[in-house]
């Protein structure tokens, strides 16, 4: 082991395990509190239009409701998130949370997360029958 370095095994991965556990608990709490917009058994004689997606896909449905070409934005975001490890210019020898060299990538990921949450909120609480805007209050 080099002098001045910590092994990543217990130190760094402990933080990752805690973050994973908190994320899973938060998603389980959301799944218990917010029911899936499921309807009665499918009937081909009476098809409801439009039907809301599951809560984790509502942001895509909301985005596509503005224009069908915005699905390419979703595909581009997926490609960018797959390429995140190679988008940073960090040559640091140690692992750090939110380093200065990766500020642009971190801000882009945070902005994307906020956009997805906002679109999910609008689709979940501000859309009514026939996908019309309604007040959530």
N, C-alpha and C positions, 0 to 999 in steps of 0.2 A: 504494500500500500504506500502511495506517495505521501510525503509529509504535507500536512495542511489540508488534506482531503478527507471527507467522511465517506464511509461506505453507504451506498444508496439503499442497501437492503432493509435495515430496520427504520432508518430515518425518513427517507423520501417516500417509500412505499406505505408507511404508516399514514402519511397525509393523504395519499391516493385512496387507501382503504376507507378512511374516514369520509372523504368526499363522495366516494361511491355509495357508502352506507346512507349518508344524508340524502343523496339524490334518489336512491331507491325508496327511502322512507317518504320523501316528499311526493314522489310519483304515486306511491300507494295511497297516501292521504288524499291526493287529488282524485284518484280513481274511486275512492270511497265517497268523497263529498260531491263530485260532479258526475251524475249518471250519464252513460252513453245515450245518445239520442236514438235509441232503438224504437222501432214501431212494431205493430202487429205483424203476423205472419204474411209473407208476400202473397198478393192476389193479382194475377195478370189482368183481371177484369177492371180493377181500379188501381192505377199506378199513381202514387202521389208525386207531384213534381213541383219544385225540386225537393229532394231529400237531403238533410244535413248529413255530412260525413261523421265519422267518429271524431272525438274532440282533438285527437292528435293530428288529424288531417284537415281540420277546419280552416287552418290558415291557407292551405293550398287552394281549397275550394273558394275561399274569399278572394284570393288573388286572381284566380281564373275567372271569377264572376265579373271582374272589370274588363278583362280582355283575354281571349284564348291564347294569345301570343306570350302572355306572362308565364306560361309553363316553362318557357325557355329560360326565364330568370331562375326558376326553381332548379332546373338542371345545371345552370351555371353556378349557382350557390353550392350545389352538391359537389361539383367538380372542384370548386375553390376549397371547400372543406376537406376534400380528399387530398388536395395539394398543400394544405397548411404546413406540414413539416418542412417542405422545401421552399416555402415563401419567405421564411425568416432569414435574416442575414446574421444570425447569432453565431459567433464562433467561441462562445464562452466555454470554459473548461468545467464549469460547475452548473448544476441545475438550480434555477431560481424561478420563483413565481413572478410573472409579469415583468420581465426585464425591459430595460429602456430600448434595447435594440429591436424589440418586437412590438413596439407601441402601436404601429399602424395595423399590424395583423390582429392584435388584441382588441383595438377599437373597432375594427371591421367585424370581428366575431361578436363583440358585445352589441353593436348596432344591429346585426342580423338577428340576434336573440331577442332584442327589444321589439324589432319589427314583427317577428313571428308571434311573440306574445300579444302584441297589439292587434294583429290580424285575427288571432284566435279569440280574443275578447270580443271584437266586433262581430265575428261570425257566430259566437256562442250566445251572446246576450243582446246584440243590437239587430239581429235578423229575425223576422217573424214569418208569417205565412207568405208563400210565394216569393220568398227572399227579399221582402221589403224591409226598409229600415224602420225600427221601432225604438222607443226610448227604453233603456234598461231600468229606469226608475219609476 
